[in-house]
């Protein structure tokens, strides 16, 4: 009886152990009951091609997404890094996106920057990334580094498997920041006692309360025309002697003897010079009929 009971306990323990075994065989991988695959996030930012090789070394491939449930599962797994590679690219001259694991194309969820639909072909952006926050896809250059997720089939049975509980994240409250200025903080005060003579109290009025009075300019009651600044310099004008001009019909025509050109000018007497002046005046009077 005792041996039978021991055997039954051993068998029950073995069954429970097999039922609770991790289907992925490694706790670092996360099992999805919806797809029956195991997924692992690698927070190493590398290019798309190198990420595919590293997944192959793990016996896996970059993941594919076939429906909205799988898209949500992968987005939750990648939430702590933000953006990860999708296992989808355009190969060679083919302008169609193809899943690297050969899955059929029957689901898509593009980002708002692409108008929520498949973007046009761009030879500089043949790969795709997943935005874990919005759970949408974005066209990207294959050489821009990003984190990646590998997926592989489960290695064991998932019968009776219970996924590990999600650890509760405790958020520690930020330390209280003191608003006291540093010069008033006792930490920085000088311990040595010093005697300070208080300066006489002075009352300082704020600049916006002060009144500035400008002295009015001194007014001069002297009229401007008596101000020496505007005085016109005095000039002495000598009036020409009054002359009486007779009409031409009352004037007496005097025939002047022709000028004696034989006498040099330096030997001419004043009378000769007066005679020449008289001739000029007579010629002027005749012309103008004075």
C-alpha positions in Angstrom: 0.0 0.0 0.0 2.8 2.4 0.9 4.7 1.6 -2.3 1.6 2.2 -4.4 1.0 5.6 -2.8 4.6 6.7 -3.3 4.4 5.7 -7.0 1.3 7.7 -7.4 2.8 10.8 -5.8 5.8 10.6 -8.1 3.7 10.3 -11.2 1.5 13.2 -10.2 4.6 15.3 -9.5 6.0 14.4 -13.0 2.7 15.3 -14.7 2.6 18.6 -12.9 6.2 19.4 -13.8 5.5 18.6 -17.5 2.3 20.6 -17.5 4.0 23.6 -16.0 7.1 23.4 -18.2 8.0 26.5 -20.3 7.2 25.7 -23.9 10.1 27.9 -25.0 12.6 26.1 -22.9 14.1 29.4 -21.8 12.5 32.0 -19.5 14.1 34.8 -21.5 11.7 34.0 -24.4 8.0 34.8 -24.2 5.4 32.4 -25.4 2.3 33.5 -27.4 -0.6 31.0 -27.2 -2.2 32.7 -30.2 0.6 31.9 -32.6 2.3 29.0 -30.7 5.7 30.8 -31.1 8.3 32.1 -28.7 9.5 35.7 -29.0 12.6 37.5 -27.6 13.4 41.2 -27.6 17.0 42.2 -28.2 17.7 45.8 -27.2 20.7 46.0 -29.5 20.4 48.7 -32.2 21.7 47.3 -35.5 20.7 47.3 -39.2 18.0 45.1 -40.6 20.3 42.6 -42.4 22.5 42.0 -39.3 19.4 41.6 -37.2 18.3 38.8 -39.5 21.6 37.0 -39.2 21.6 37.3 -35.4 18.1 35.8 -35.3 19.3 32.9 -37.4 22.1 32.2 -34.9 19.4 31.8 -32.3 17.6 29.3 -34.5 14.9 31.9 -35.2 13.8 34.5 -37.7 12.6 38.1 -37.5 8.9 37.9 -36.7 6.0 38.3 -39.0 2.5 39.7 -38.2 -0.6 38.0 -39.6 -3.4 39.6 -37.6 -4.2 42.4 -35.1 -3.7 40.1 -32.1 -0.2 39.3 -33.0 0.5 42.9 -33.8 -0.7 43.9 -30.3 1.4 41.1 -28.7 4.6 42.2 -30.4 3.9 45.9 -29.6 3.5 45.1 -25.9 6.8 43.2 -26.0 8.6 46.1 -27.7 7.1 48.9 -25.6 10.1 49.5 -23.5 12.4 50.2 -26.5 9.8 52.1 -28.6 10.7 51.0 -32.1 11.8 47.6 -33.5 12.4 46.1 -36.9 9.7 44.2 -38.6 10.6 40.9 -40.4 9.5 42.5 -43.7 11.4 44.1 -46.6 11.6 44.6 -50.3 14.2 42.3 -51.9 16.1 43.2 -55.1 14.1 45.0 -57.7 10.8 43.6 -56.4 8.6 46.5 -55.2 6.4 44.3 -53.0 7.0 43.7 -49.3 7.7 40.1 -48.4 7.9 38.5 -44.9 11.4 37.0 -44.3 9.9 33.8 -42.9 7.7 33.3 -46.0 4.4 34.1 -44.3 1.5 35.2 -46.5 0.6 38.9 -46.7 -2.8 39.2 -45.2 -2.5 42.0 -42.7 -1.1 45.5 -42.6 -1.3 48.5 -40.2 0.6 51.5 -41.5 1.5 54.7 -39.7 -0.3 58.0 -40.0 2.7 59.5 -41.9 1.9 57.1 -44.7 -1.8 58.0 -44.6 -2.6 54.6 -42.9 -1.9 52.8 -46.2 1.0 51.1 -47.9 3.5 53.8 -49.0 4.9 54.1 -52.5 8.1 52.3 -53.5 11.3 54.1 -52.2 14.6 52.5 -53.2 16.2 54.2 -50.1 13.6 52.8 -47.7 13.1 49.1 -48.4 12.6 48.0 -44.7 9.9 48.5 -42.2 9.8 49.3 -38.4 7.1 48.9 -35.8 6.2 51.8 -33.6 5.3 50.1 -30.3 3.4 53.1 -28.9 1.0 53.5 -31.8 1.3 49.8 -32.9 1.7 51.0 -36.5 4.3 50.4 -39.2 6.8 52.8 -40.8 8.9 52.7 -43.9 12.6 53.0 -43.1 16.1 52.8 -44.5 17.5 49.3 -43.8 20.8 50.7 -42.4 19.3 52.9 -39.7 20.0 51.0 -36.4 17.1 49.7 -34.3 16.3 47.0 -31.8 14.8 43.7 -33.1 12.7 40.8 -32.0 13.3 37.1 -33.0 10.6 34.5 -33.2 10.8 30.7 -33.3 8.4 27.7 -32.8 7.8 26.5 -29.3 10.2 23.7 -28.3 7.8 22.0 -25.9 4.1 21.4 -25.2 2.0 24.3 -24.0 -0.6 22.2 -22.3 -1.4 23.6 -18.9 1.3 26.3 -19.3 0.6 29.5 -17.3 2.6 32.5 -18.5 4.6 34.2 -15.8 2.9 37.0 -13.9 3.8 40.4 -15.1 6.0 42.0 -12.4 4.5 44.9 -10.7 6.5 48.1 -11.3 6.8 50.2 -8.3 7.3 53.9 -9.0 9.4 55.6 -6.5 8.3 59.2 -5.8 10.8 61.8 -6.8 12.7 63.5 -4.0 11.2 66.7 -2.9 13.0 69.6 -4.4 13.6 72.5 -2.0 12.9 75.9 -3.3 15.0 77.6 -0.7 17.9 79.6 -2.3 21.3 78.1 -1.7 22.5 81.1 0.3 19.7 80.5 2.8 20.3 76.8 3.1 21.9 75.9 6.5 24.1 73.4 4.6 26.1 76.2 3.2 26.1 78.6 6.1 29.4 79.3 7.9 29.7 77.7 11.3 32.2 80.2 12.7 30.5 83.0 14.5 31.3 86.4 13.1 30.4 89.8 14.4 28.9 92.0 11.8 28.1 95.6 12.2 24.8 96.3 10.7 24.8 98.9 8.0 22.4 101.9 8.4 19.0 101.1 7.1 18.4 102.5 3.8 15.1 102.6 2.0 15.4 101.8 -1.7 12.4 102.8 -3.8 11.8 100.6 -6.8 12.7 102.3 -10.1 9.1 102.2 -11.4 8.0 104.2 -8.3 10.6 106.9 -8.6 9.6 110.2 -10.1 12.0 112.0 -12.3 11.5 115.8 -12.6 13.2 117.5 -15.4 14.0 121.2 -15.0 12.1 123.4 -17.4 14.3 125.3 -19.9 15.0 128.9 -19.1 12.7 131.1 -21.1 14.1 134.3 -22.6 11.6 137.2 -22.9 13.7 139.1 -25.4 11.9 139.1 -28.8 13.6 137.1 -31.5 14.3 140.2 -33.7 16.3 141.7 -30.8 18.2 138.4 -30.2 21.8 138.8 -31.3 21.6 135.2 -32.7 19.2 136.4 -35.4 20.6 139.9 -35.8 21.5 140.9 -39.4 25.0 142.2 -39.7 24.9 145.9 -40.3 26.3 147.1 -43.7 27.1 150.7 -44.6 25.6 151.7 -47.9 26.9 154.9 -49.6 24.2 156.5 -51.6 25.1 157.4 -55.1 24.9 161.1 -55.9 21.7 162.2 -57.4 21.9 162.6 -61.2 19.5 164.5 -63.4 19.0 162.9 -66.8 17.6 165.1 -69.6 15.6 163.7 -72.4 17.5 163.1 -75.6 15.9 166.0 -77.4 17.2 168.4 -74.8 20.7 167.0 -74.8 23.4 168.9 -76.5 25.5 166.9 -78.9 29.1 167.8 -78.7 31.4 166.6 -81.4 34.5 165.2 -79.8 37.7 165.4 -81.7 39.0 162.0 -82.7 41.3 160.4 -80.2 44.9 161.2 -80.7 46.4 157.8 -80.8 49.8 159.2 -81.4 50.3 160.0 -77.7 51.2 157.0 -75.5 48.8 156.3 -72.7 51.4 157.0 -70.0 52.0 160.5 -71.4 48.3 161.4 -71.7 47.1 164.1 -69.5 44.0 163.8 -67.3 42.1 166.1 -69.7 42.7 163.5 -72.5 41.3 160.7 -70.3 38.3 162.8 -69.4 37.7 163.4 -73.1 37.6 159.7 -73.8 35.2 159.1 -71.0 32.9 161.8 -72.4 33.0 160.1 -75.8 31.9 156.7 -74.2 29.0 158.3 -72.4 27.9 160.1 -75.5 27.9 156.8 -77.5 25.9 155.1 -74.7 23.4 158.0 -74.7 22.9 157.8 -78.4 22.4 154.1 -78.4 19.8 154.0 -75.6 18.3 157.4 -76.4 18.7 158.7 -73.0 
